[in-house]
Every structure is written in structure tokens, then in C-alpha cells.
Amino acid sequence: MRFMKHGLRALCLVASIGCANAQSTISSKVPLVSVFDEYSAAANQGDLAAASELFQKSRECLLVRRIDSHMTWIQSLNTTQRNGILEGAHLEKSKAAQRHAEASRAMCQGSESKVTTSTIYDIALTAARLGDVPASACFMASFWQVSKSDVDRTKAVQYKGAAEYLATHMIEKGDWNFVQAMIIASAPGLRTGYAAYIQSDDTAAQLRYSKLLHLGVAPNSDDAKNLDLSISILSDRLQPEEIGKADEWAHAMFARYYISQPRPTVLSACDA
């Protein structure tokens, strides 16, 4: 399903990265590093707007680095390989991604000392605890790669507890991106870094969230058909009573929190 794929993600995330909780206040020309500590202190004091803004801009700077890294890799290829990748729609996405990176480059200058694939977890969690749904979805989806040697065990345990709380409570926000994040968080797969503590292989949970998402997508759409296949595969791994419970849960959550929300279109659990 198209919104479940996140391989060459950096070249596809070319829309403006927004935050539902606060208007952008850090100018794209002001280096994030120069106001990072101020915003961080305010966020730690419970300022949702500051926490959301800090997360939004930190995520943007990580994205800029991913785009730059991907473009460096493309440039390292021989001419035939490079031309094969940069064709048609992919070429346009590449150009759009480069424009996106350039627009934020001044703001992200020097942020490497403050914003890393490790520290973004604290930044996201602070915003998530204050109610920022995009930050919660990113935290649960855990796209940021952290090497095993950089994992802080104390923080890992803290993140595990936070993930359990978010999984229980944030679904009530009625946000489709969070539903997709939970599908990712409960799917099977090899996990590294902090994702190994935040996510776990849970077929019953994955079925619940897949059924909920299915209720939101357009009937007979490609997304609905792909979800039909996923739901069929997941159902084959469960007992009938578990399938019934998943269906009951999905319909209850949809009726209570999602029925009034716009249909999900091209979702991204986390623009990171």
C-alpha cells in the first residue's frame, strides 16, 4: 500500500512540514541552534507551542540531512546509474526535495550538535506528552536510526513506558497518521536502536489498527484493496475470537473518534 512504504522517503517528503498545535515562530533564516535551549527549556516547563515548534524544526533539520545524504549518494553513482534513477517523476521529486532542503538550510545550519537521531526521541516525547499528535506518531513509528552503541538503556526503558501510554491514549485524538504509526509499531520486522523498545510484533494489534484504517479509506480504492489483503493475511494468523474482537474494537474507535474526520489520503506516519 503506497502510504506504508518508506524506503527512499527523503525524496518524497517535499510538502511543507507542519504542526497541528502551533504556528511556526522560528524563522527559516534564524539558526535553530541559537534558540534551541530557550525552546527546550520552555517545552520542559509544559509549553506545548514551544515543544511542537522545537519538534517540527528539529525534524525538518534531520530531513534536510537525509535529503543531502541521498543526493550525495546519487552523485556518487556512475552516469548510467544516476540517469537511471533520475528519470521522469523521480527526477521531479529529486528537484523538489533539493528545493525543500535549500529553503531550510539556513535555519538548520549548525544544528548537528543539538539535533541527532538520538536526541530527537526526547524532543518528540516531550511534545507528545503535551498532546502533540504528529510528535506522538513519529515517536511510535520510530524512523530515526540509532546504532546499538548509542542506545541509553535508562532512556530506552523510559521510552518503552511512554510508548505503552501513547498506544493506549493517543488513538483517541482521531488522527489517521497515528493509526498508521501504530500499524508500523505492531508489524513484524527486525528492529534496532530505540525502536526495539518502542515497537513489538503484535499481530492482533496490527489487525485492529488495519481494520480501523480500512474504515477510513475510500471504498474500492487501491488503499482499501491493499488493506483487504493485509487484513486477510493477519486474520489467517489469529483465532476467530481475536478477529471478532479486532473488528469490534475498530468499529467502536471509528464511531467514537474518527467518523467525523476527513478520509485519509496519502498518509505519512512521520515526515522524517
SETORVO-700084 format. One record per residue (C-alpha): x, y, z; residue number from 1. Coordinates in pm, whole numbers, plus 50000, padded with zeros to 5 digits. Example, Ala and Ser with C-alpha at 12.3 -4.5 7.8 and 13.67 -1.06 7.14 Angstrom:
BEGIN
R       X       Y       Z     i
R   51230   49550   50780     1
R   51367   49894   50714     2
END
This chain:
BEGIN
R       X       Y       Z     i
R   50000   50000   50000     1
R   50152   50328   49894     2
R   50144   50504   50231     3
R   50307   50209   50406     4
R   50626   50240   50203     5
R   50912   50448   50341     6
R   51223   50335   50153     7
R   51351   50638   49960     8
R   51142   50863   50182     9
R   51365   51170   50174    10
R   51296   51237   49807    11
R   50921   51213   49855    12
R   50873   51441   50156    13
R   50856   51767   49967    14
R   50542   51918   50111    15
R   50579   52173   50390    16
R   50617   52007   50729    17
R   50352   52146   50958    18
R   50243   52106   51317    19
R   49883   52091   51428    20
R   49948   52254   51761    21
R   50137   52575   51690    22
R   50210   52827   51420    23
R   50571   52843   51303    24
R   50760   53103   51503    25
R   51124   53015   51436    26
R   51210   53189   51112    27
R   51363   52977   50838    28
R   51651   53224   50844    29
R   51719   53204   51219    30
R   51957   52918   51309    31
R   51773   52665   51522    32
R   52084   52614   51731    33
R   52066   52976   51852    34
R   51720   52930   52007    35
R   51727   52558   52079    36
R   51799   52586   52451    37
R   51534   52855   52500    38
R   51266   52648   52329    39
R   51378   52333   52504    40
R   51351   52497   52846    41
R   51003   52628   52766    42
R   50896   52286   52640    43
R   51021   52120   52958    44
R   50811   52369   53155    45
R   50497   52249   52975    46
R   50476   52497   52686    47
R   50302   52300   52411    48
R   50363   52561   52141    49
R   50737   52564   52216    50
R   50754   52185   52230    51
R   50570   52150   51899    52
R   50782   52414   51732    53
R   51105   52258   51856    54
R   50997   51915   51734    55
R   50881   52048   51397    56
R   51208   52231   51328    57
R   51429   51952   51463    58
R   51250   51700   51243    59
R   51293   51935   50947    60
R   51669   51957   51005    61
R   51701   51578   51017    62
R   51506   51563   50692    63
R   51741   51815   50529    64
R   52036   51597   50624    65
R   51865   51288   50482    66
R   51797   51466   50155    67
R   52158   51584   50138    68
R   52286   51235   50215    69
R   52065   51081   49949    70
R   52172   51334   49688    71
R   52538   51272   49777    72
R   52478   50901   49721    73
R   52317   50970   49383    74
R   52611   51186   49279    75
R   52850   50905   49373    76
R   52694   50673   49113    77
R   52824   50642   48762    78
R   52646   50836   48491    79
R   52435   50543   48368    80
R   52318   50452   48718    81
R   52247   50812   48804    82
R   52048   50875   48488    83
R   51853   50557   48551    84
R   51744   50681   48892    85
R   51682   51042   48795    86
R   51418   50985   48533    87
R   51068   51125   48493    88
R   50871   51166   48813    89
R   51167   51066   49027    90
R   51372   51349   48880    91
R   51098   51597   48968    92
R   51081   51460   49321    93
R   51456   51492   49348    94
R   51449   51856   49237    95
R   51160   51932   49473    96
R   51344   51767   49762    97
R   51652   51977   49691    98
R   51443   52295   49688    99
R   51286   52188   50016   100
R   51629   52136   50171   101
R   51759   52471   50047   102
R   51461   52653   50199   103
R   51554   52526   50546   104
R   51932   52516   50517   105
R   51996   52848   50693   106
R   51768   52752   50981   107
R   51939   52414   51019   108
R   52295   52542   50997   109
R   52496   52414   51297   110
R   52209   52209   51440   111
R   52411   51887   51429   112
R   52530   51946   51785   113
R   52174   51964   51920   114
R   51959   51756   51687   115
R   52059   51397   51624   116
R   51877   51072   51555   117
R   51915   51004   51929   118
R   51811   51339   52076   119
R   51503   51364   51851   120
R   51341   51096   52069   121
R   51349   51324   52374   122
R   51228   51618   52165   123
R   50940   51416   52020   124
R   50844   51262   52352   125
R   50831   51598   52528   126
R   50591   51729   52262   127
R   50393   51404   52263   128
R   50338   51415   52637   129
R   50193   51763   52597   130
R   49947   51640   52334   131
R   50124   51691   52002   132
R   49982   51414   51779   133
R   50241   51441   51494   134
R   50518   51406   51752   135
R   50340   51107   51903   136
R   50307   50939   51562   137
R   50675   50996   51487   138
R   50777   50860   51825   139
R   50573   50543   51775   140
R   50682   50494   51412   141
R   51048   50536   51515   142
R   51201   50603   51175   143
R   51520   50750   51323   144
R   51812   50511   51306   145
R   52021   50486   51623   146
R   52315   50248   51647   147
R   52317   49996   51930   148
R   52624   50156   52086   149
R   52440   50489   52117   150
R   52135   50349   52295   151
R   52099   50470   52653   152
R   51939   50183   52847   153
R   51779   50415   53102   154
R   51615   50618   52828   155
R   51517   50302   52644   156
R   51317   50184   52945   157
R   51162   50531   52974   158
R   51067   50526   52606   159
R   50911   50182   52641   160
R   50681   50308   52918   161
R   50596   50621   52720   162
R   50514   50414   52411   163
R   50274   50196   52609   164
R   50095   50505   52736   165
R   50075   50669   52393   166
R   49944   50350   52233   167
R   49663   50346   52487   168
R   49564   50711   52486   169
R   49666   50888   52163   170
R   49433   50687   51941   171
R   49155   50895   52096   172
R   49287   51203   51915   173
R   49123   51084   51592   174
R   49437   51124   51383   175
R   49484   50886   51089   176
R   49861   50930   51089   177
R   49872   50790   51441   178
R   49670   50489   51327   179
R   49927   50425   51057   180
R   50208   50474   51309   181
R   50053   50203   51524   182
R   50032   49965   51226   183
R   50405   50018   51180   184
R   50474   49984   51555   185
R   50295   49648   51575   186
R   50421   49498   51247   187
R   50685   49222   51240   188
R   51038   49311   51146   189
R   51395   49349   51264   190
R   51418   49649   51496   191
R   51729   49835   51603   192
R   51810   50123   51836   193
R   51523   50265   52038   194
R   51265   50114   51802   195
R   51339   49777   51963   196
R   51194   49912   52288   197
R   50907   50117   52147   198
R   50771   49868   51893   199
R   50682   49499   51910   200
R   50544   49230   51681   201
R   50174   49212   51775   202
R   49950   49057   51509   203
R   49628   49122   51699   204
R   49714   49490   51743   205
R   49819   49525   51380   206
R   49486   49377   51275   207
R   49292   49618   51498   208
R   49465   49923   51356   209
R   49446   49792   50998   210
R   49071   49739   51034   211
R   49033   50090   51176   212
R   49229   50241   50887   213
R   49020   50039   50642   214
R   48707   50209   50776   215
R   48858   50545   50687   216
R   48992   50493   50335   217
R   48771   50529   50029   218
R   48578   50210   49943   219
R   48717   50016   49644   220
R   49028   50237   49636   221
R   49375   50088   49592   222
R   49437   50155   49961   223
R   49121   49964   50055   224
R   49223   49670   49835   225
R   49572   49663   49984   226
R   49428   49674   50333   227
R   49190   49391   50241   228
R   49493   49179   50155   229
R   49679   49277   50473   230
R   49373   49207   50687   231
R   49327   48867   50522   232
R   49689   48770   50590   233
R   49672   48889   50950   234
R   49339   48715   51009   235
R   49488   48382   50899   236
R   49730   48407   51192   237
R   49464   48463   51458   238
R   49179   48277   51621   239
R   48819   48368   51526   240
R   48753   48530   51865   241
R   49060   48752   51823   242
R   48940   48859   51479   243
R   48597   48939   51620   244
R   48747   49148   51898   245
R   48962   49340   51648   246
R   48659   49415   51433   247
R   48453   49525   51732   248
R   48734   49750   51858   249
R   48788   49910   51516   250
R   48420   49993   51470   251
R   48395   50131   51824   252
R   48701   50356   51780   253
R   48582   50473   51439   254
R   48236   50562   51565   255
R   48371   50742   51868   256
R   48678   50928   51742   257
R   48718   50904   51362   258
R   48382   50914   51188   259
R   48380   51295   51172   260
R   48741   51318   51046   261
R   48822   51368   50675   262
R   48915   51049   50493   263
R   49288   50972   50496   264
R   49450   51028   50156   265
R   49827   50990   50114   266
R   49928   50931   50472   267
R   50270   50951   50623   268
R   50303   50828   50979   269
R   50605   51051   51023   270
R   50761   51304   50785   271
R   51113   51226   50898   272
END
